[in-house]
Structure formats: structure tokens, C-alpha cells
Amino acid sequence: MCDVDGEIRCESVTQQAAQTLPAIVEVAIAETQTEIPFHELKLNNNLQSKLIADWSLDEVQQWSCQEQFSHEMRTCLRIEEIDGQVLLALTEEDVRDFRYKLDYKLKFGEMKRFWLTVFHLQFQCQQHQQDQQLLQDQLKVQSNGGPRGSTMPLMLGISSHLTQSSRGNVFITAPVAPAAPSESCPCPAVHNRGSSLLMSDVLHCKNKRLVSPEYFKTAISLGYSFVVTWITSFVMVIVHERVPDMKRYPPLPDIFLDNVPHIPWAFNMCEITGTLLFTIWLFVLIFHKYRLVLLRRFCALAGTVFLLRCVTMLITSLSVPGTHLQCNQKDFAIDDPNVDVFGALVIRMTRAYRIWSGLGMSIQGVRTCGDYMFSGHTVALTLLNFFITEYTPRNLYFLHTLTWLLNMFGIFFILAAHEHYSIDVFVAFYITSRLFLYYHTLSNNRALMQSDSTRTRIWFPMFSYFENSVDGIIPNEFDTASSLIDALILQIMHIKDQMFGIGYRIWMARTNSSTTNIFDSPDLPSPKAPSNLELHINSIPILANSSSQQLKATTAEEHVSPFASAADDFRSRMSEKKVL
């Protein structure tokens, strides 16, 4: 047994051990043959400051006795040769195997208490390593000219101290500078383990990681989506010119369209629901701690889906799904024989700009035909819904239910307006949802990415480039409005300091170049060596005005560069020569 003062008094294992198992007898003999008797061992003070991974078998035994585990548990640790490194690698399933596979006579409560104690050790060591990494990253940011002290949640995306809200897993950033970690991961005291440490806090802190914002990758993703939107607008102009004639090619048979009457205002309602979903996503994007990662993923997925849509609607032109639509090839046809290829391209680019500036929405006055396979409105609705539900806390059931309802009603409004065939909507929802799930499954599981990295780089080059530095699931952590304002002010001050620094360096470079040009000027005569008479005459005004010149030199010497002082001396000597 372990007393409060740290002295270890364990029961002697002689006859009791001999009556149990032969392996226990060997352990008891090994314990009695140590240099220090087991019942006289004292708690080693070095154990408090030694790394847990460096614990030996005897030190693990000492720790288990200090934690007041049973003799059977200590015997299990000794026989299975569990040292400090193995102790940190144990899982709950391994602890369960002590009883159910290795047949140790351990009670369920003791196994559970042992696992919680080991889990606490693992958490403390991992927290220590993450604090060290956090401190190193903050020092790198400060060395690169970033603000000191607190973190900048707006741009840096670096985890700071987190406090758990009373509403589920929403974690609010508190901009407090972390304290410097200790040099080792000490063994925690038995009575100072901290009753306020909840299992939810432990699990959250274990999942806390540093995610770099990677501005360059985000800029590439934005540029990629920008280019794809222009390509989509241009392809929509082309397919409108190739739309089939409504008189020769009537609408195709469709189960939903044939049984649901046309609702004129339904398509406008679909775009209103999409605008509402986009507003919610915009708020999530602004307040999310890792907003740049979310923006990069959204632009990459949206660009890829719409680029695929350009191919599908270009290779096959479906007939107009509704008789109420006024679609005619002559609307976008270029029949003027005087228009050359370049002029036709300019006309098409102008029409594409109208579609691009109006976001392809009918409420913005954009009307197109022929872009049916597959539905771009369904893609936008589904993508916004999935991103909102993925990057908001799981306990926001009302928000998730609302986004799913908006998504489903938006799809219904598309079909009720007879703007797309049913297969257009179904294929759009399937492709968007599958691509979203595949992308996040690969990015959230690092092992899947690394198992066949060569194939991943070949088939998914953009994904491999964007997600090569992201390890695991992005935590749903949010910033407060005050922290966003503070971070924005810090960024403005930092940019201002950088601009002033650049301007000062440019000014110093120009002044230095102007002073050096004085010596290289061909108009000025080269200075000659003065004679003894000139030295004697020149010394008279210098001595006469020595007091005033010394006073001016001491006050101006700190602000004038050595090149400027040399130029002034040269001018004074030339003026004295002219006087003589």
C-alpha cells in the first residue's frame, strides 16, 4: 500500500503468491532478490521530473504502487513488461484484454480506474508537446514581424487557449498568451490531478491542432474558381446557340414533370432559398477559426463540380423541358456575315459577362437555355448545405434541419418550375454530395492519403496539393466578434508598420545614392593636397568658430549619415579655397 507521505509499503509476496500462479511466484522471487527490498522502497523524487516515456519497469511498478493498484495489476504490468513507453501507447482495448484475453483476475472497476489514470498521463504528455509546438509557432510568427503576445485568430489560424461554452462543442477563442512549458513531461501527483478536468475537455484538447492558413493555396483556389465561373458562363452562351428547336424536339417524358403542374414563381423561390443558404455560409466562414481552409475547400469543390458541368452540358444538348420557356437559337445566333471570328468572340464574351455578373440567376435578369445536364442551382444548394452542416457544431440541430429543408425545398422548386428534368437534379445532387464526402473522407484520414500517395497525386493533384499539410479533422472552433475586431486592428497596424518600413528604406536608399553621386560628379574639381600656408590659414576660422561648430556637430551628428558629413566637409573646404 502507498501512504500519503510517499512511502511505499507493499504486502510481502511469499506464501500468498505461491498459492496463485507459477508466474506470480517468479515475480515474487524477483522482487525479493532486488538490491533494495520492495517493502522498503521510497518514492523516487526523480520520478516526478523524469519523462514518462523513459520510465523503466521498476519505475512503472513504483508508479502503480503509488496509484494504489492491486497486487494483481502490478503483477500484470511486470509480467507483460510494460515500461513508460508502452504505458503511453496503451489503449482501452489493450486494458480490456488484460482480463478477457490474458486471463488476469482483474476487477472491472480497477481496470476502468487504471485506464483513466493512463489516459490522464497520455493527455498530459500530448498537451505538453502541443504547448511546445504552439510556443515555437508563435515565436516564428513574432520573428517574422508578427504581433507579439496574443494570437491573431483572423489571419494566423493558430490555436490559443480555448474555453468550452455551455452549449455543446462550441469553443470560443480567448486571446491569452500561453505560458512557457516545462522542460519535461512530469509524472502527475496523485492528489493534484485536478477534479475540474472533464473527459470532454481532455478529448477536445487531444484533438486540438495547429492548422496553417496557407494564403498562397487559398489564392490559387480562389483563382481556380474564378476561371471556372468564366468558363461556365462562356459555355452557357455556346449551348444556348445550340439549343434544339422546340417545334421539332418537344420535351422528353419525365415522371415528375408530367405529374406536377407548372408553378411560375417557383424558380424565384429556389434562388431565394439559395441566397439564404449563402448568407448562413458567409456567417460561418467569417466567424470560423480556420476560415481560410474552409474557403479553400469550398472554392476547390465548387470549381471542380462546375467544370464537370461544363463538359456534360456541352457534349449533349437536351430538348427544352417546359413549353412555357421561350428558347430559340436565333436569340444568341450571330448571323451577320460582316462579323469575323474575333468580333464573334467579343460578342460571346460580352454575353458571358452578363451571365457571370448576374451569377446565372433569373432574379438578376439572366435567362439561358440548353444548360440542363446537370442543374447548377442544385449544385449550389447542395454544396452550401453540406458545408454548413460539416463546419458547424453537431448539437446545432435546428440549423442543420433548416439547411436540409432549404436544400430539399430548393430542389422541389426547380422541378416545380419545369426548368430542369428530374435526371438533371438527381445527377447534380449525387455528384456534389459524393464529391464532398470523398474529399473530406480523404482529407480527414491521413492514412488513406499516405497509403497510396503516388496514385493520389496522379488522380487528385489539386487535392494532394491543397491538403498535404492538413492532418485530421478541422475542429469547429469559432472566434468572437471582439476577437475578430482586435485581430483586424492588429493586421492594419502591422500592414501600416510594414509600409512605413518600406518607405523609410526607400528614402534612405535615395539619400545615400544622392550623397554618393556628389563624389562622382564631373563638375566638381578633385580636392588637392593643401599646402602648409593653406593649413595655417584654414585653421584660423576653424579655431575661431570651434565652440559653435562643435555644438552643431554634436546635435546633428546623430541624424546625418557619414556620407552627408563628408560632403559638407568637402563643400566647406571648397568655399575656403575660393575665399583665399
N, C-alpha and C positions, 0 to 999 in steps of 0.2 A: 504494500500500500504506500501511497505518497502522502506525506504530511504537508501542511501549509508552508512550513519553513523551508521546504525544498528537499528534506532528507527522504531518501527512498528506503523503505523498509518492506521488502517483499517476503512473502512466505517462503520458507525453505522447501525446496522440492526434493524430497528423498523418497519416503515410502509412498506418498500420495502420487508422485509421478510414476513410480514403478508399477502402480496398480492400473494405470491407464493404457498408454500405448508405448511400444518399444522406442518409437522416435522421440517421445517426450522424455524417456529415460536418458537418451543420448543428450538431449538439450540440458537436462538437469545436471548430468555429469560434466558437460562443457561449462555450465555456469559455476560449478563448484571448483573447476580447475583453473579459473581465471586468476590473475595476479591479485586483484582486489576482490574480496568476497562480495557477492551480489547484494547481500543484505546490508553491507556497509558502504555501498556506493553513495556518493554525494552528487547533487545536481551540478554538472559541469557548467561553469559560468561562460566558457567559450561557446557553448551550445546556443546561447542567446544571440551571439553576434556572428555565427557561422552560417554560411549558405546552406539552405535545406538540401540542395542537390548534392552537397559534399558530405552529408551525414553518412557515417558508416553503419554497419549492422548494430553495433553496440550502442551507438547514439540513437538509433531508431528505437532500440529497446528502452533506453533511458527516457526517451520522449513518451513512449507508450505507457511506461510506468507512471510518469508524471501526469498523464491524462487519465490515470486510474482505470485502465482497461484490465480485463480479466487475465488470468494466467493462460487460458486457452488462446486468447487473442495474441498475447506476447509470444506464445509458442508457435502459433501460425506465422507470425512475422519472422521469427528466427528460422524456422524450417524452410519457408519459401524464399529466404534470403532477400527480404525487402529492405533495401537501403533508402537513402534520401532521394536518389534519382528515380527509383521505381515508385516511391511513395508519391512523388509529384505526377507520375504518369498513370496512376490508378484511376479507374472509372467505377461507376456504381455497379456495373455488371461484373467487374472483377471482384468487388467486395461481396457481391451476392454469390459468386462462385466459391468463395471460402466455405460456405455451408452446403450448397447444393451439388457441387461437383467435386470439391476436395474433401468433403465429409468431415469438416471440423465442427465440433459441437458448440456452435456459437448461437447465442440468443438473437432474436430478430432486433430487439431494441439496441443491443450492443453493436450489431452490425450497422444499424442506421446511425448511431452516435459516432461510430468510427468513420463512416463515410462523410458525415457533416464536418467532422474535425479535419479530415484530409482535404475536403473541398475548401475549407477555410484557409488552409495552408496554400493550396494551389491558387486561390484567389489573391491572397496577399502577394505571392511571388509574381503573378502576372500583372497585378496592379503596380507593383514596384517597377517592373520592366516597362510598362506603358508610361509611367510617370517619367522615367528616364528618357524615353523616346520623345515624349511631349516637350520636356525641357530642352533637349537637343534641337528639336524643330523650331522652338521659339527663339533659341539663341541664333540659329541660322537666319531666321526672319529678321532679327534685330541687326545681325551683322550685314545683311543686305540692304539696310536702310529703312526697315520697317519700324513701326512704333513700338516702344518698349512698354513693359508692364502687362497690361491685359491683352487678350487676343482680339482679332478683328473678325467677328463672325460673318461680316458681309462678304469679304473677298477671300480670306485665307482658307476658310473651311476647316480650321483646326479645333479639335475638341478642347473645351475648357471644363471647369468644374460644373457638374450638372446636378441639379436638384430635381427630384421626381415630383411631378404635380400630383394632386389628389385625384386627377381624372385619368386613370389608366397609365399608358406608357408615353404620355406627352412629356418631354424633357425640355425644360427652359434653360437657356444658357445664362449662366452667371459669370460676368467677366471678372474673374478673380485670378490673379497670377498664382500658379502652383508653387508650393514650397519645394525646395531642393530635396531630392530623395536621399535616403541614406546610402552608404556605400555597399551595403549587403542587404539581403532579404532575411531578417532575423526570424528566429522561432518565436511565435507569439506567446505571450504569457497566458497562463491558464485562466486567471481570474480577470484579465483585462481584454478579453476577446471582443467585448462591445456588444451589448444586448440590442443596440439600435441597428445592427447590420442585418437587414432583411434579405431573404433569399432572392426577391425580385431585384433589389439593389445589386446584389452580387452578380446575378445573371446579366443585368444591364451593363455593369462595369466590365464584365468579362467580354461582352460584345462591343465595347467602346473601342473605336479605332480611329486612326488618322487618315483622312481622305484628302488627297491633294486636289485643289480646284482645277489645275491644268488649263490655263487660259488659252493656250495655243490650240489645244484639241477642241475646246469649246468654239473657238473662232472658226476652225475648219468645219465643224459640224454645222454651224450657222451658215457658212458659205455654201456647203453642200445642199442644205435645204433651200437656200435662196436660188441656186442654179436649177434645182429640180422644179421649183414652182414656175420658173420661167419656161422650162422645157414643157411642163404640163400645159401652160397657157398656150404655147405655140402649137402643141399637138391638138389641143381642143379646137383651134382655128382650122387646122388641116382636116380633122374628122368632120367638122361642120360642112366643109366644102364637099365631102364625100358621103353625106347622109343619103340613104336610099329615098327614092321618090315615094311619097305617102300613097299615091294613087296606084302605083304598080306593086308596092310592098306594104300591105296592111299590117297592123300589129300582130305579133305572134301570140299563139294561145298561151295563157298564163292562168293558173288555178286561182291565184289571189286576185289579180286584176279583173278576171271575168266575173267574180262574185262580190266584189266590193265596189260600190259606186264611187264616182269621182268626186272629191271634195276640193273645191277651188282654193280655199285658204290653207290647206294642209301643208303645202311646201313652205310657205312663210313661217308656219308654226315650227316646222322642223329646223329651220335656220335660227329661230329664236331660242329653241332648246339648245342648239349648238353654241350660241352666243353665251347662254347662261353657264354651260359647262366650261367654256373657255374662261369665263370670269372666275369661276371657282378654282380652276387650274392655275390661273395667274396669281391668285392669293396664296395658294400652296407653294408656288415657285418663289414668290417674294420672301416668305417667312421661313422656308425650309433652310436648314443649316447648310446642306450640301446642294444648293440651288444650281450650281454650275454643272454638277454631274447629272442632275435631272434634266436640265436644259439640253445638255449634250446628247443624252439618250433619246429625248423626245424628238429633237431635230433629225437624228440619225434614223430612227424608226419611221418617222413621217416621210422623210425624203426617200427612203427605200421603198415604202409601200406605194407612194405616188409615182415613183419612177417605174415600178412594175405596172401600175395602172396605165401609164403612157403606152406601154407595149401592147397590153391587152386591148385597149380601145382603138389602137391604130391598125392592128393586123386584121381585125374583123369588125365590120360595120353592121350593127343590128338595126332593124327597122324601128321606126318611132313607136313607143309603147302606147301612146294615147292619141286619139283622134282630135282632142282639144288643142294639141300642140301645133303651132304654126312653124313647121320646119321645111325649109326649101333650100336646095343647093344654090339657087341664084342669089340668096341673101349675102353669101360670102364669096360668090364667084367673082373672078377677075377676068372679064370678057373683053376688056379694052385691048385691041391689038397694038396700040402705041406704047403700052406698058412693058418694059423689058424685065429681065429677071431680077435685077436689083430693085426696080420700082415695085415689083410684086412682093419682094421680100420686105420692103419698107412698109407696104400696106398691111401685110400679115403681122409684122412686129407691132404695128400700131394697134391692130385689133387684139393681139396678145396682151399688150399693155393695159387695155381696157379691162380684159378679164382678170389680169393679175392685180391691178389696183382695186378692183371690186371684190377680190377674194373668191371669185366664181360664184357669188351669192346673188340670188334673184332679188332680194330686198335691196341690193346695191345697183339694180338695173342691168345685171348680166343675164343674158338669155343665150344658151348654147344648145346644140343638138348633136347627136351622134356619140357623145361621151357616156356610153351606157355600161359597158363591161369594164370595170365594175364601179360601184357607186362611190364617188369621192365624199359625199356627205356622210355615208355610213362609216367610212374610214375615219373621218374626223370625230364623229360622235363616239365610236368605239375606242379610239386611241385616247381621247380625253378621259373617258370613263375609267379605263384601265389604269392610267397614270394617277388619277386622283385616288382610286382605291388602293393602289400599291404604295403610295408615298404619303399616306395619312394613317394615324394610329388605328389599330384594328377595333378598338372599342367605340369608334365613331359610327355606330350602326345607322343613325339617321342620315348622315352624309352619304354613306355608301348606298343605302337604299334609294336615296334621292337621285344619285348619279345613275344608278342602274335603271330607274324608272324613266329618267330623261333619255337615256340611250334607247330603251325599248320603244318609248313613245315617238322619239325622233325617227326610228326606222319605220314605225307604223305610218307616220305622216308622209314619209317618202312614197310608200306604196299606195296610200290613200290618194295622193295627188297624181298618181299614174305617171310619175316622172321616170321611173326605172322599172324594169322587170324584177320579178321576185328573185331570180337567179343572180342578178346584179347585187342585190342587197345581201343575199346569203353568202356569196363568194367574198364580198368585201368584209363582212363580219368574220368569216372564218380565217381569211388570210391575215387580217390585222390582229386578231386575238392569238392565233398560233405564232405569228412572228414575235409578238410581245412576250408570250410565255417562253418561247425558245431562247430569246435573247436574255431574259432575266434568269432563266434556269442556268444557262452557261455562265453568266456573269456572277451569280450568287454562289456557284460551286467552282472553286478554283481547281479542284481535282479534275473536273470534266474538261476544263480548258487545257490543262497540262498533260492529260493522258495521251492526247494526240495533237500536239501543238502545231506540227507541220501541216496537217490536214486543215486545222482551224485557220491557220494563216493563209492557206491557199483558197479555201472556200469562203471564208469570212474575213477578208483582210481589214475592212473598216472596223469590225467588231474587235479583232485582235489588237488593233492599234488603240482604239478608244478605251478598252477595258484591261489593258495589260498591267496597270498599276492599281486596280481596284481589287481588294481581297475581301470577298464575302459580301453579305447583305448590307446595303446602305441603311444605317439607322434612321428612324423617323424622329429627328430632333429639330426643334424649331427655335427661332430667335424671337425675342420680344420686339415691340416697336421701338422702345428706348434704346435697345442694343443696336438695332439697325441704324437709328439716327446717329448714335455715338460712333459707330463704325464708319458711316458715311462722312461724318465730320473729320474723323481721323484720316480717311482717304483723301479728302480735299486738302487738309493741311499737309499731308505727305506729298501730294502732287504739287502743291504750291512751293514747298521746300525744294523739291526736285527742279522745278522750273527756275527758281531763284538761283539755285546752284549752277544750273547750266548757263544761265545768263551771266553770272559772275565769272565763270570760267571763260566764256567767250570774250567778255570785256577785258579780262586780264591778258588773254592771248593777243587781243588787238593792241593794248597798251604796250606790251612787250615788243610786238613787231614794230610799232611806231618808234620806240626808243632805239631799237637796233638799226632801223633804217637811217638814223642820223649819222652813224659812223660810216655807213656805206654810201652816203650822198656824195656825188662828184662835185657839187658846187662848193662845198666847204673845203678849205685848204687843209692839208695834213699838218698836224702840230709838229713844230720843230723843237729841238732841244734848246732851252733857254740858256743864255749866257750868264756870267756872274753878275753883270750890271743889271740885267733884267730880273734876276732873282732878288737882288738887293732892292730894286725899285718896287717889285711886286710885293715884297714883304711889308712895305710901309702901310698901304691901305688895309692889308690883312690884319696887321698888328693894331692899327687904329680902330678897326671895327670888329675886333676879336670877340668882345663881350656880346655884341648884338648877334654876330654870326653864329656863335656857339649856342646862344639861346634858341635861335631859329632852327639850328640843326638838330638840337635835342628834341624839339617838339615835332618837327616834320620828318625826322629820320625813321620813325615807326611807320609812316604812311607812304613813303616814297621808296620805290624799288631801287636796287643798286644801279640799274641801267639809267634811271632817271637822274640819280645823283651824279653819275659820271658825265651825263650830258650837260648838267648845269655847271660842273667844273670846267668843262670844255668851253661852254659859252662865256663864262667869266674870264677865262684866260684870253680868248679872242678879243673880248671888249677891252681888256687891259692893254693888249698889244696895239689896238687902234688908238687908244689914248696916248701911249708913248710915241 
